[in-house]
Every structure is written in C-alpha cells, then in structure tokens.
Amino acid sequence: MAMMNCPECQKEISDTNNRCPFCGYVLKKDTKSKRILIVVIVLVAILAVAAAVYALVIRPNQLLQQAEKLIARGKYAEADVILTEVPDSKRKNALVAQIVLYEAQSALEAEDYALAEKKIALLPANAAIDPDTLYKINMQLATAILGQGRYIEADALYEKLAQSEEVKLTREKFFYESRVLYCCNKLQDVLIFPESLVLEEVLLADDDTLDEEQSTDEKKVYVYEEPIVLLHYRAKSRGGSMTDGFVRFLWKENDYEMQKILDSLETDDRNPENMDADERREYGEETWEKANIQYDLVAKVWFETYDMGRMNAVIKNGFTDNVQMIQRNEIVPQPTPRVVMVTPKPE
C-alpha cells in the first residue's frame, strides 16, 4: 500500500482510498457502476425499439401476408378475423374492401339485400379503390337498395355516376319499375294471398288527357299523364292454386286507380238474358273493361322498359310497401303538351 498526499488538504493518506478521510475530497469516481448502468439502459432501449418494430411493422406485415394468402384461397372469413388485429393502412383497407365486396356479392346472390347494404356500409371510407371497383361498389349498393324497393334512393345513387347511355337506360327502367311496383302494392291490398303475387307480363303505354283550360275552339291541348299500367299476373286463389289475373291501372287525380280485375281477356260467350241482375251487372263491367283493354292494345303504343326479374324479387321479398314513384327528371322529362289544331266550322 503506497501513501499519497490529498490534493485538497495535503494530508498523507493511502492511495487505495476513494475519498479523503480528513476533508472528504473524492479521489476516484465509481465509473464501473455508471458504465454498467449505461449498458443496461442501451440494452433496454434496443429491446424496446425491436419490440416496437415487430409490433408496428413486422407483425402487421406478417398478418397482412397471411390475409392476402387466405383471400387468394377464397377464405374471406378467416382473413377478416386476422385483419382485425392489424392497424389501419392503405394495404389493410384494400384487403377489407375485397372482403366487403365478396360478402356483399354473396348476399346479393342470396337475395338478402338488407345484409348486402350493411356489408357495403362497412367499406373503409379512406380505402384506396380504383374507379372500376368504385363503380362496381355503387352498382352493388344500388342493387341492394333496389332489392328493398327503395327506387328513389337508388336513382339518386345512379345520378352521381357519369351519365353514360347505359346509366341513362338503367335510370329509365327505375322510373317505370317504380310505377309498376307502386301499382302492384295496390293490387296486393285486394288479393287473398298478397305474398303469392308473381308478374307474368307488364305493358306500359303513355297516356294523355284533354286540358280544357288550355284548349280553345281552334286548338285542343292534351297533357301527358302517367303511363297506363297493364299487368298480367298470377296469384293464389282461395283454393290455394295459382290463377291468372289481368288488371289495368289509370292515372286519375294524382294517383293510380285500379280498374276491374279480370281472370281472362277472352270474349265471354255467356248470354246475359240468362243472368240475374247482379250477374248481368258483373258481366257488363267485365265486358266493358275487356273492350277498353282490347282497344288500348290496338290504339296505343306499348313499351317494355323494366326488369321483370328485379320487380318480382322486390315482390317476393315483401318490399312493395317501400316503393315510391320516381319523379320525372332529366332522364324521363315531362313531355310537351300535344296540340291538335281544329278546323273551325264554316259559319
């Protein structure tokens, strides 16, 4: 053991002392403990960074890769479960969009339109979707809405799309389908088994009436009304069998009015003289309505602008109560009144 003088008080002390026993001057700093502490802190920081990188980058990428492989194999449900553990990102949202589209399409194929709409509503708002896919999503959403008879909402959705000829034709179909289904709802009110209604054939014809206020001795002004709707349908009778029916709807006083329901359009050869008063009245009403229909079929221009499958799906799923008629718009504008000039009688 060697001796040394304290640099502070100059007294002689052992060189093994860390601190002067006389004045307390620190002779040696505890650098070993400090080095160990620094090493520990660095190691902890490295581990924390590694854990963060794994949790935020490596693990999400692993899960995304697993989800991509499952989607490629058609295992959408399993992929959806995995994606719930992944933070939001463009990559995740793109995969979620694929799953949503698949599930919505499956629901549409099963004619579960309410589920299809719910699935599409889950689509991430910030999903990076190409225009073609976005168009497909809008079409699926519109199909889901239409399947519930919500024609006005579906038309509003189509109105946001580029108005191509295909879109315009589709919106024209919506316009007329909404009228047919509106009339179907009125028909169901008088059927014994309303849920059994199935459309067999639908005919539409534009109609106009004389506007007495605008007409004069020199000209007759005819304003267009809503189209005539002629339905050939089938529905269960009281005995439970499916029977045919024919009915015409005319626009009167701002609403469709159902005319006499017929079980056939063929001429009735029965002799009214052999009928009682009630039978003759019924016979007369049926004969008159058949004559009106036969005249309209010959005299008017009938057209078919609708999707029979879609309308029957709305009826089958019980959504005719939801149907509201689409108003005339830029696709189906209000026609210009028809003016007929009248040659004045010579005095």
C-alpha positions as CSV (number, residue, x, y, z in Angstrom):
1,M,0.0,0.0,0.0
2,A,1.5,3.3,-1.1
3,M,0.9,6.7,0.6
4,M,0.0,9.9,-1.2
5,N,-1.0,13.4,-0.3
6,C,-4.6,14.6,-0.6
7,P,-4.8,17.1,-3.4
8,E,-7.2,19.2,-1.4
9,C,-5.8,19.3,2.2
10,Q,-2.3,17.9,1.5
11,K,-2.5,15.4,4.3
12,E,-1.0,12.0,3.8
13,I,-3.4,9.2,3.0
14,S,-3.4,5.7,1.4
15,D,-3.7,5.6,-2.4
16,T,-6.4,2.9,-2.0
17,N,-8.9,5.4,-0.6
18,N,-11.7,6.7,-2.8
19,R,-12.3,9.7,-0.6
20,C,-10.0,11.7,1.8
21,P,-10.8,10.7,5.4
22,F,-9.9,14.2,6.5
23,C,-11.6,16.6,4.1
24,G,-13.9,14.3,2.1
25,Y,-12.3,15.1,-1.2
26,V,-13.3,12.5,-3.9
27,L,-10.2,10.8,-5.1
28,K,-11.8,8.2,-7.5
29,K,-15.1,8.2,-9.4
30,D,-17.2,5.0,-9.5
31,T,-17.0,4.7,-13.3
32,K,-17.7,0.9,-13.3
33,S,-21.2,1.2,-11.9
34,K,-22.0,4.0,-14.3
35,R,-20.8,2.0,-17.3
36,I,-23.0,-0.9,-16.2
37,L,-26.0,1.4,-15.9
38,I,-25.4,2.9,-19.4
39,V,-25.1,-0.6,-20.9
40,V,-28.4,-1.6,-19.2
41,I,-30.2,1.5,-20.5
42,V,-28.9,0.9,-24.0
43,L,-30.0,-2.7,-24.0
44,V,-33.5,-1.8,-22.7
45,A,-33.8,0.9,-25.4
46,I,-32.7,-1.6,-28.1
47,L,-35.2,-4.1,-26.9
48,A,-38.0,-1.5,-26.8
49,V,-37.2,-0.4,-30.3
50,A,-37.1,-4.0,-31.5
51,A,-40.4,-4.7,-29.8
52,A,-42.0,-1.6,-31.4
53,V,-40.7,-2.5,-34.9
54,Y,-42.0,-6.0,-34.5
55,A,-45.4,-4.9,-33.2
56,L,-45.8,-2.0,-35.7
57,V,-44.1,-3.3,-38.8
58,I,-43.0,-6.9,-38.8
59,R,-46.1,-8.5,-37.2
60,P,-48.7,-6.4,-39.2
61,N,-46.8,-7.3,-42.4
62,Q,-46.9,-11.0,-41.4
63,L,-50.7,-10.8,-40.7
64,L,-51.3,-8.9,-44.0
65,Q,-49.4,-11.6,-45.9
66,Q,-51.5,-14.3,-44.2
67,A,-54.7,-12.4,-45.0
68,E,-53.7,-12.0,-48.7
69,K,-53.0,-15.7,-49.0
70,L,-56.3,-16.6,-47.4
71,I,-58.2,-14.2,-49.7
72,A,-56.4,-15.7,-52.7
73,R,-57.7,-19.1,-51.5
74,G,-61.2,-17.8,-51.0
75,K,-61.1,-17.9,-47.2
76,Y,-62.6,-14.5,-46.7
77,A,-64.0,-15.0,-43.2
78,E,-60.6,-16.2,-41.8
79,A,-58.9,-13.3,-43.5
80,D,-61.4,-10.9,-42.0
81,V,-60.6,-12.2,-38.5
82,I,-56.8,-11.7,-39.0
83,L,-57.3,-8.2,-40.3
84,T,-59.0,-7.1,-37.0
85,E,-55.5,-7.4,-35.4
86,V,-53.9,-5.1,-38.0
87,P,-53.7,-1.3,-37.6
88,D,-55.4,0.8,-40.4
89,S,-53.3,1.3,-43.5
90,K,-53.9,1.5,-47.2
91,R,-52.9,-2.1,-47.7
92,K,-55.3,-3.3,-45.0
93,N,-58.2,-1.1,-46.3
94,A,-57.7,-2.6,-49.8
95,L,-58.0,-6.1,-48.4
96,V,-61.0,-5.2,-46.3
97,A,-62.6,-3.8,-49.5
98,Q,-62.1,-7.1,-51.2
99,I,-63.8,-8.9,-48.4
100,V,-66.7,-6.5,-48.2
101,L,-67.2,-6.8,-52.0
102,Y,-67.2,-10.6,-51.8
103,E,-69.6,-10.7,-48.8
104,A,-71.9,-8.1,-50.4
105,Q,-71.9,-10.1,-53.7
106,S,-72.7,-13.3,-51.8
107,A,-75.6,-11.6,-50.0
108,L,-77.0,-10.2,-53.3
109,E,-76.8,-13.7,-54.9
110,A,-78.8,-15.0,-51.9
111,E,-81.3,-12.1,-52.4
112,D,-80.5,-10.8,-48.9
113,Y,-80.5,-7.2,-49.9
114,A,-80.5,-5.8,-46.3
115,L,-77.3,-7.8,-45.5
116,A,-75.7,-6.6,-48.7
117,E,-76.3,-3.0,-47.9
118,K,-74.9,-3.5,-44.3
119,K,-71.8,-5.1,-45.7
120,I,-71.2,-2.3,-48.2
121,A,-71.6,0.2,-45.4
122,L,-68.6,-1.4,-43.7
123,L,-66.3,-0.3,-46.5
124,P,-63.5,1.8,-45.2
125,A,-64.1,5.5,-46.0
126,N,-60.4,6.0,-46.9
127,A,-60.0,2.8,-48.9
128,A,-57.9,3.4,-52.0
129,I,-60.3,2.0,-54.6
130,D,-59.8,2.3,-58.4
131,P,-62.6,3.8,-60.4
132,D,-63.8,0.5,-61.9
133,T,-64.0,-1.1,-58.4
134,L,-65.8,2.0,-57.1
135,Y,-68.3,1.8,-59.9
136,K,-68.9,-1.9,-59.1
137,I,-69.4,-1.0,-55.4
138,N,-72.0,1.6,-56.4
139,M,-73.8,-0.9,-58.6
140,Q,-73.9,-3.4,-55.8
141,L,-75.2,-0.8,-53.3
142,A,-77.8,0.3,-55.8
143,T,-78.8,-3.3,-56.4
144,A,-79.2,-3.8,-52.6
145,I,-81.3,-0.7,-52.3
146,L,-83.4,-1.7,-55.3
147,G,-84.0,-5.1,-53.8
148,Q,-85.7,-3.4,-50.9
149,G,-87.9,-1.3,-53.2
150,R,-86.1,2.0,-52.5
151,Y,-86.1,3.2,-56.0
152,I,-85.8,6.9,-55.3
153,E,-82.6,6.3,-53.3
154,A,-81.2,4.0,-56.0
155,D,-81.8,6.6,-58.7
156,A,-80.1,9.3,-56.5
157,L,-77.1,7.0,-56.3
158,Y,-77.0,6.5,-60.1
159,E,-77.4,10.2,-60.6
160,K,-73.9,10.7,-59.1
161,L,-72.3,8.4,-61.7
162,A,-71.2,9.5,-65.2
163,Q,-74.4,9.6,-67.2
164,S,-73.5,7.1,-69.9
165,E,-76.1,5.7,-72.2
166,E,-76.1,2.5,-70.1
167,V,-76.7,4.5,-66.9
168,K,-79.5,6.6,-68.5
169,L,-81.2,3.4,-69.7
170,T,-81.0,1.9,-66.3
171,R,-82.4,5.0,-64.7
172,E,-85.3,5.0,-67.2
173,K,-86.0,1.4,-66.1
174,F,-86.0,2.5,-62.5
175,F,-88.5,5.2,-63.3
176,Y,-91.1,2.8,-64.9
177,E,-90.4,0.0,-62.4
178,S,-91.3,2.2,-59.5
179,R,-94.7,2.8,-61.1
180,V,-95.3,-0.9,-61.8
181,L,-94.4,-1.8,-58.2
182,Y,-96.5,1.0,-56.8
183,C,-99.5,-0.5,-58.7
184,C,-98.5,-4.0,-57.5
185,N,-98.7,-2.7,-53.9
186,K,-102.3,-1.6,-54.6
187,L,-103.1,-4.9,-56.2
188,Q,-101.8,-6.8,-53.2
189,D,-104.2,-5.0,-51.0
190,V,-107.1,-6.9,-52.6
191,L,-105.5,-10.3,-53.1
192,I,-106.4,-13.1,-50.8
193,F,-102.7,-14.2,-50.6
194,P,-100.7,-11.0,-51.5
195,E,-97.3,-12.6,-50.9
196,S,-98.1,-15.0,-53.7
197,L,-98.2,-12.3,-56.4
198,V,-95.9,-13.0,-59.4
199,L,-95.8,-10.8,-62.5
200,E,-96.1,-12.7,-65.8
201,E,-96.2,-9.8,-68.2
202,V,-96.2,-6.0,-67.9
203,L,-97.2,-3.5,-70.6
204,L,-96.9,0.3,-70.3
205,A,-98.4,3.0,-72.6
206,D,-98.1,6.8,-72.4
207,D,-101.4,8.4,-71.9
208,D,-102.7,12.0,-72.3
209,T,-105.9,13.8,-71.5
210,L,-107.6,16.9,-72.8
211,D,-106.7,20.1,-70.9
212,E,-109.9,22.0,-71.0
213,E,-108.4,25.2,-69.5
214,Q,-105.8,25.5,-72.3
215,S,-108.0,24.3,-75.1
216,T,-109.9,26.7,-77.4
217,D,-112.2,26.4,-80.3
218,E,-109.2,26.5,-82.6
219,K,-106.9,24.0,-80.8
220,K,-107.1,21.1,-78.4
221,V,-104.3,20.8,-75.9
222,Y,-103.6,17.3,-74.5
223,V,-101.3,17.0,-71.5
224,Y,-99.5,13.8,-70.7
225,E,-100.5,11.7,-67.7
226,E,-98.6,8.9,-66.0
227,P,-98.4,5.8,-68.2
228,I,-101.2,3.2,-68.3
229,V,-100.0,0.1,-66.5
230,L,-101.4,-3.3,-67.6
231,L,-100.5,-6.3,-65.5
232,H,-100.8,-10.0,-66.3
233,Y,-100.1,-11.7,-63.0
234,R,-100.5,-15.0,-61.1
235,A,-101.5,-15.4,-57.5
236,K,-103.0,-18.0,-55.2
237,S,-106.8,-18.3,-55.2
238,R,-108.9,-19.1,-52.2
239,G,-108.5,-22.8,-53.0
240,G,-104.7,-22.4,-53.0
241,S,-104.0,-22.9,-56.7
242,M,-102.2,-20.3,-58.8
243,T,-104.5,-18.5,-61.1
244,D,-104.1,-15.8,-63.8
245,G,-105.3,-12.3,-63.5
246,F,-105.3,-9.1,-65.6
247,V,-105.7,-5.6,-64.3
248,R,-105.3,-2.1,-65.7
249,F,-104.2,1.0,-63.7
250,L,-105.1,4.5,-64.9
251,W,-103.8,7.8,-63.6
252,K,-106.6,9.8,-62.0
253,E,-106.5,12.7,-59.6
254,N,-102.8,12.4,-59.0
255,D,-102.8,8.7,-58.2
256,Y,-103.1,5.4,-59.9
257,E,-106.6,3.9,-59.8
258,M,-107.1,0.1,-60.2
259,Q,-109.7,-0.9,-62.8
260,K,-111.8,-4.1,-62.8
261,I,-109.7,-7.3,-62.2
262,L,-110.2,-9.9,-65.0
263,D,-109.4,-13.6,-65.0
264,S,-109.1,-13.6,-68.8
265,L,-109.1,-11.2,-71.7
266,E,-111.0,-13.6,-74.0
267,T,-114.6,-12.8,-75.0
268,D,-117.3,-14.2,-72.7
269,D,-119.9,-16.1,-74.8
270,R,-122.5,-16.3,-72.0
271,N,-126.0,-15.0,-72.7
272,P,-126.8,-12.1,-70.3
273,E,-130.5,-12.9,-70.7
274,N,-130.0,-16.0,-68.6
275,M,-128.4,-14.0,-65.7
276,D,-129.9,-12.3,-62.7
277,A,-129.4,-8.6,-62.1
278,D,-126.1,-8.9,-60.1
279,E,-124.7,-11.3,-62.7
280,R,-125.6,-9.0,-65.6
281,R,-124.0,-6.1,-63.8
282,E,-120.8,-8.1,-63.2
283,Y,-120.9,-9.3,-66.8
284,G,-121.3,-5.8,-68.1
285,E,-118.4,-4.4,-66.1
286,E,-116.1,-7.2,-67.2
287,T,-117.2,-6.9,-70.8
288,W,-116.6,-3.1,-70.8
289,E,-113.2,-3.5,-69.2
290,K,-112.2,-6.2,-71.7
291,A,-113.3,-3.9,-74.5
292,N,-111.3,-1.0,-73.1
293,I,-108.1,-3.2,-72.8
294,Q,-108.6,-4.6,-76.3
295,Y,-109.0,-1.1,-77.7
296,D,-105.9,0.2,-75.8
297,L,-103.8,-2.7,-77.0
298,V,-104.6,-1.8,-80.6
299,A,-104.8,2.0,-80.4
300,K,-101.9,2.8,-78.1
301,V,-98.1,2.4,-78.3
302,W,-97.0,0.0,-75.6
303,F,-93.4,-0.4,-74.4
304,E,-91.4,-2.6,-72.1
305,T,-88.8,-0.6,-70.1
306,Y,-88.2,-2.5,-66.9
307,D,-86.5,-5.6,-65.3
308,M,-89.1,-8.3,-64.6
309,G,-86.7,-10.3,-62.5
310,R,-85.9,-7.4,-60.3
311,M,-89.5,-6.4,-59.8
312,N,-90.5,-10.0,-58.9
313,A,-87.6,-10.1,-56.4
314,V,-88.9,-7.0,-54.7
315,I,-92.4,-8.5,-54.6
316,K,-91.1,-11.9,-53.3
317,N,-89.1,-10.2,-50.5
318,G,-92.1,-8.2,-49.4
319,F,-90.8,-4.7,-50.1
320,T,-93.5,-3.3,-52.3
321,D,-94.6,-1.1,-49.3
322,N,-91.3,0.7,-49.6
323,V,-91.8,1.7,-53.3
324,Q,-92.2,5.4,-54.1
325,M,-92.5,6.6,-57.6
326,I,-89.5,8.4,-59.0
327,Q,-90.5,11.9,-60.2
328,R,-89.9,12.9,-63.8
329,N,-86.3,14.3,-64.2
330,E,-83.7,14.9,-66.8
331,I,-83.8,11.2,-67.8
332,V,-87.5,10.9,-68.2
333,P,-88.7,14.5,-68.6
334,Q,-92.3,15.8,-68.6
335,P,-93.5,15.5,-72.2
336,T,-94.5,18.7,-74.1
337,P,-98.3,19.0,-74.3
338,R,-99.7,17.8,-77.6
339,V,-101.6,20.4,-79.5
340,V,-104.2,19.4,-82.1
341,M,-105.5,22.2,-84.4
342,V,-109.2,22.2,-85.0
343,T,-110.6,23.5,-88.3
344,P,-113.4,26.0,-87.5
345,K,-116.8,25.1,-88.8
346,P,-117.9,27.4,-91.6
347,E,-120.4,30.0,-90.5
